[in-house]
Amino acid sequence: MKTLIPSICVAAFGIALASTAEAGETWRASGFQQPESALFDAANNRIIVSNIVGNPGEADGNGYLSVLSLDGKIVTQHWTDRMDAPKGSAISGGKLYVADITKVRVVDLASGKLVSTIDVPGAVFLNDVTSDSSGKVYVTDMLADAIYRIDGDKPELFVKDAMLAAPNGVFADGGRLIVASWGKGIKPDFSTAEPGGLLSVDLASKAVTPLPGAQNFADLDGVVAIGDSIYTTAYMTGTLYRYKGGGVPEVVAQFKPGSADIGTDGRRIFVPLMNEGEIAVLSLD
């Protein structure tokens, strides 16, 4: 039997949000240390979780990756060690690419062995990662309004644009990247003078386009696309939103503050709850 999660409906900066949708929480797994991302690994039928363990911007060597089963059991707590503050990740060519402050860690997907580190020149605070259909990897730099592209383990600046407004989450969707923006004017407590929204970056032209009806409504973190719906988290409030083109964001679920880089298997959404050390799994109606 599904348990429905209490939801809220809010309005910010003149953006009226749609009525609440419903998503059922099927299970939670605990025992993580500041879990920032939960990536579905389809080839191995598991979830890979990044653990920051400390200051998200400090190169302290405390970070690691865990492996979680699809029924909520920790398979391997310390699957990959020797990281600093790992955040978003993506799979390409049998390898896992993990954002780690100013570097991208490359992990062998079969063994969990850290095989290489890609230094990203000019990077400030790398955050989320995605890969496109050709295997190219993209990583956001939240504090530099930039997105980098990695092709053959060689990083290059893909786009830098103030319109990205602290890009956090990123998800490759056909010929575009969907970007979740944290917002403008980030303060020391990571609140913003102006909240973020959802944007699209064309892979061919690199043009940045705000998604209509989904601007200036929350400080956004993770993002995934499932069919014609985009799901995104607001870290500061713990809210999970759903957006469909031509509409406005609607509240799907409400957690405590700290919901971060979500993952999906197309039927469920895996939500890392950083401040609680948990992964919550939602089935979609």
C-alpha positions in Angstrom: 0.0 0.0 0.0 1.4 3.4 -1.0 1.8 6.2 1.5 1.1 9.6 0.1 3.5 12.3 1.1 2.2 15.6 2.4 2.6 18.3 -0.2 2.4 22.1 -0.3 1.5 24.7 -2.9 3.5 27.9 -2.9 3.9 31.0 -5.0 7.2 32.9 -5.4 8.1 36.1 -7.4 4.7 36.1 -9.1 4.9 32.5 -10.3 1.7 30.7 -9.2 2.3 27.0 -8.9 -0.3 24.4 -10.1 -2.3 22.2 -7.8 -0.6 19.4 -6.0 0.1 16.1 -7.8 0.6 12.8 -6.0 3.5 10.4 -5.8 3.8 7.4 -3.5 6.9 6.8 -1.4 7.7 3.1 -1.6 10.7 2.9 0.7 13.6 4.8 2.3 17.2 3.7 2.9 19.3 5.2 5.6 22.9 5.1 6.7 24.4 7.5 4.2 26.6 10.5 4.9 25.3 13.6 3.1 24.0 11.7 0.1 24.0 14.2 -2.8 23.1 12.1 -5.8 21.3 8.8 -6.5 22.0 7.5 -10.0 20.2 4.5 -11.6 22.7 2.1 -13.1 20.5 0.2 -15.6 23.1 -2.3 -16.7 23.6 -3.5 -13.2 20.1 -2.9 -11.8 21.3 -0.8 -8.8 21.6 2.7 -7.5 24.9 4.5 -7.1 24.9 7.1 -4.2 27.5 9.8 -3.7 28.4 10.7 -0.1 30.0 14.1 0.5 31.0 13.6 4.2 31.8 17.2 5.2 32.1 20.6 3.5 30.8 20.3 -0.1 33.6 22.6 -1.2 36.5 21.1 0.7 39.1 18.8 -0.8 39.3 16.6 2.3 39.5 13.1 0.9 36.4 12.0 2.9 33.9 11.5 0.1 32.9 8.1 -1.3 30.3 6.2 -3.4 27.9 3.6 -2.2 25.9 0.9 -4.0 22.2 0.5 -3.1 19.8 -2.3 -4.3 16.5 -1.5 -5.9 14.7 -2.8 -2.8 16.5 -0.4 -0.4 19.4 -2.4 0.9 23.0 -1.1 1.0 25.0 -3.6 -1.1 28.4 -1.8 -0.6 28.8 1.1 1.8 32.3 2.1 0.6 32.3 1.1 -3.1 34.7 3.8 -4.2 36.8 5.9 -1.8 39.5 8.6 -2.2 37.1 11.3 -3.3 36.6 14.8 -1.8 33.0 15.9 -2.0 31.4 13.8 -4.8 28.1 15.1 -6.2 26.3 14.3 -9.4 27.3 11.4 -11.7 26.6 9.9 -15.1 27.4 6.7 -17.0 29.2 6.7 -20.4 31.1 3.9 -22.1 31.2 1.6 -19.1 32.5 4.3 -16.9 31.0 6.4 -14.2 31.8 10.2 -14.2 31.5 12.0 -10.9 31.6 15.7 -10.2 34.1 16.4 -7.4 34.5 20.2 -6.8 37.0 21.1 -9.6 37.6 17.6 -10.9 35.7 14.8 -12.5 36.4 11.4 -11.1 36.2 8.4 -13.5 35.3 5.1 -12.0 35.2 1.6 -13.6 31.5 0.7 -13.5 32.2 -3.0 -13.1 34.7 -2.9 -10.2 34.1 0.5 -8.6 37.8 1.2 -9.0 38.8 4.9 -9.4 40.7 4.8 -12.7 41.4 8.4 -13.4 40.8 12.0 -12.5 40.0 14.7 -15.0 41.1 18.2 -13.9 38.7 20.8 -15.3 40.6 24.1 -15.9 38.8 27.1 -14.6 36.2 25.1 -12.7 34.9 26.5 -9.4 32.1 24.2 -8.0 31.2 21.3 -10.3 27.9 19.9 -9.4 25.8 17.6 -11.7 26.7 15.3 -14.6 24.8 13.8 -17.6 25.7 12.1 -20.8 24.1 12.4 -24.2 23.3 9.7 -26.8 26.8 9.9 -28.4 28.5 9.4 -25.0 29.7 12.9 -24.4 29.6 13.9 -20.8 28.4 17.3 -19.5 29.0 18.8 -16.0 27.6 22.0 -14.5 29.7 24.5 -12.7 27.2 26.1 -10.3 29.3 29.0 -9.2 30.6 30.0 -12.6 27.4 30.0 -14.7 29.0 27.4 -16.9 28.7 23.9 -18.3 31.7 21.8 -19.4 31.7 19.0 -21.9 34.0 15.9 -21.7 34.7 14.0 -24.9 37.3 11.2 -24.7 38.2 12.3 -21.2 39.2 15.8 -22.5 37.3 18.7 -20.9 36.2 21.8 -22.7 34.0 24.8 -21.8 30.7 24.1 -23.6 28.7 27.1 -22.6 29.1 30.0 -20.2 26.1 32.3 -19.9 24.7 34.5 -17.0 21.2 33.2 -18.0 22.2 29.8 -16.5 22.0 31.5 -13.1 24.0 29.0 -11.1 23.3 25.9 -13.0 22.9 22.9 -10.7 21.1 19.9 -12.1 21.5 18.8 -15.7 19.9 16.1 -17.8 20.5 15.2 -21.5 17.1 14.9 -23.3 17.5 14.3 -27.0 19.1 17.3 -28.7 19.1 19.4 -25.6 20.3 19.7 -22.0 17.6 20.4 -19.4 19.2 22.6 -16.7 17.9 23.3 -13.2 19.1 26.7 -12.0 19.7 27.6 -8.4 19.2 31.3 -9.0 20.9 34.7 -9.0 22.7 36.5 -6.1 23.7 33.5 -4.0 24.1 34.5 -0.4 26.5 32.9 2.2 23.7 30.6 3.4 23.0 29.6 -0.3 19.6 31.4 -0.4 19.3 33.7 -3.4 18.2 37.2 -4.3 16.3 35.7 -7.2 15.2 32.0 -7.3 16.1 29.8 -10.2 14.1 28.0 -12.8 14.3 25.5 -15.7 16.2 26.1 -18.9 17.1 24.3 -22.1 20.5 24.3 -23.8 20.6 23.3 -27.5 23.4 20.8 -28.0 24.0 22.0 -31.6 23.7 25.8 -31.3 24.5 26.1 -27.5 21.6 28.5 -27.2 20.2 28.9 -23.7 16.4 29.2 -23.5 14.2 29.6 -20.4 11.4 27.0 -20.3 8.1 29.0 -20.3 6.2 29.1 -17.1 9.1 27.6 -15.1 11.1 30.7 -14.1 12.0 32.3 -10.8 10.1 29.8 -8.7 12.7 28.0 -6.5 16.4 27.3 -5.8 16.6 24.2 -7.9 19.0 21.3 -7.5 18.5 17.9 -9.3 16.5 17.3 -12.5 15.4 14.4 -14.7 13.0 14.0 -17.6 10.5 11.2 -17.8 8.3 11.2 -21.0 6.9 14.7 -21.4 7.4 15.6 -17.7 10.4 17.2 -16.0 11.0 16.6 -12.3 13.2 18.9 -10.3 14.1 19.3 -6.6 14.3 22.5 -4.6 17.1 21.9 -2.0 16.2 24.8 0.3 12.6 23.7 0.8 12.8 20.0 0.1 10.2 20.2 -2.6 9.9 17.9 -5.6 8.2 19.6 -8.6 6.8 18.3 -11.9 6.7 20.5 -15.0 5.2 19.9 -18.4 5.8 22.2 -21.4 3.2 25.0 -21.6 2.2 24.6 -17.9 3.6 25.7 -14.6 5.5 23.7 -12.0 3.3 21.6 -9.6 4.3 20.1 -6.3 4.7 16.4 -6.3 6.2 15.7 -2.9 7.5 17.5 0.2 10.5 16.5 2.1 12.6 18.3 4.7 15.2 20.7 3.2 18.1 18.9 1.5 16.6 17.1 -1.5 19.4 17.0 -4.1 20.4 15.3 -7.4 17.6 12.9 -8.2 17.8 9.8 -10.4 15.2 7.7 -12.2 14.6 4.3 -13.8 11.7 5.8 -15.8 9.0 4.6 -13.3 10.4 5.8 -10.0 12.4 8.7 -8.7 15.3 8.3 -6.3 15.6 11.3 -4.1 18.8 11.8 -2.0 18.0 13.6 1.3 21.3 15.1 2.3 20.5 16.4 5.7 18.8 13.1 6.8 21.3 10.7 5.3 18.6 8.9 3.4 17.5 7.9 -0.1 13.7 8.1 -0.7 12.1 6.3 -3.6 8.8 7.5 -5.1 6.6 5.6 -7.5 4.8 7.9 -10.0 1.1 8.0 -10.7 
